[in-house]
């Protein structure tokens, strides 16, 4: 979708302390061979919860940076991957009630690692038919902690970090302009993360950590002939989301100054995808990502925040935010930087 008059007014990220992977390897919590192969140097770790409070903190930080008044927020969208603190409660309403208040519509988007970008397209669509003063508050938050989740062992090729983000989307200007978004889904091979057991026999998070490796291995044990097709599908659909977003923005890959990709390990890098668009590490947020880990639904907004806070993008730069989520869903958002805000990583 091509957007006109939709702006990223402000954004913010709240992360935890950095836990060095060399320490976790020495302590036997992270496989040494995997650590070397995937290249993570440290991981963002939050020592206490609930996770949804990270979204509250990120929302407060973002609203403090924003020029939008709380009463002009007509939509609150919250995204996450993992437990937000309690079962059977409404995180989006919780965030709203503890930040901006008011009577905005509060909804939750559960698209896992693609949640932040899915929420962005939904909110842009919402604002496009609202008044000129209308704005939306988007948040994410995740904590991947034992006993329900083992950040170093629950999956392979990706280590999960903790954090929350906030973003104010507005029709009245901001630090960046939203040029286009493309969100697509293809559930053909979504069962790869379900395994082959009936739902009632899948591991219970209260009894043991989530084991995504086992689910995937179970599926491939019986459906190994599909492996090549799955890999090809992931590459093709991810390419499709980026190609559509670029076309809708009237740009080519050569026009993109920076790429914000999902913070996966090197063993999960899609070389074919990167080659198609000429994406090199020095034009991505890789060096930041390998120090914070995969922050659930937050990688893209947190990555953009990092670029803005560290002055790595300037007015006129185009940034591609790219994501992929289990199921599978794929997304790309293209933004153009309008301002170089005086924000710092400590939240000031």
Secondary structure, DSSP 8 states (H G I E B T S, - for coil): -B-SS-EEEEEEEEE-EEEEHHHHHHTTSS-HHHHHHH---EEEE-SS--THHHHHHHHHHHHHH-SS-GGGEEEEEEE-SS--SSSS--HHHHHHHTTT-SS-EEEEE--GGGHHHHHHHHHHHHHTTS-TT-EEEEEEEE---TTT--TTTSSSS--B--EEEEEEEESS--SEEEEEEEEEE-GGGGGGGT-SS-GGGS--TTTS---HHHHHHHHHHHHGGGHHHHHHHHHHHHHHHHHHHHHHHT--GGG-SEEE-----GGG--HHHHHHHT--GGGBTHHHHHHH-B-GGGHHHHHHHHHHHTT---TT-EEEEEEEETTTEEEEEEEEE-------TT--
